Amino acid sequence: MIAIIELYVFVLAAFVGYQVITRVPPLLHTPLMSATNAISAISLVGSLVLAGANRDTVSNWLGFIAVTAASINVVGGFLITDRMLKMFRREVKKPPPGTAVEKAGQPRGGSR
């Protein structure tokens, strides 16, 4: 009976999570990603505690796997956030070579 309730909660959480994430407007993606990185950092701390508990070999290996997965998640999240923020930056356009703007600083008439 408990397994059925746990399965029901899992399916419901997956459905609600999908509905919430698909309805986030594009303007909120970057702040939401930053908040997700903070949550991943908390899970990284928890996995470090698990790995450092030194209870038995199985918990050490599970802690190592948890630390690795959480680290990949945090680093990947920050890389994606940085890439998203670069999309909003304005680039300074350089004039093409040989245009009037580039020649403005050069003296006219060649050498005297």
Secondary structure by P-SEA (a helix, b strand, c coil): caaaaaaaaaaaaaaaaaaaaaaccccaaaaaaaaaaaaaaaaaaaaaaaaaccccaaaaaaaaaaaaaaaaaaaaaaaaaaaaaaaacccccccccccccccccccccccc
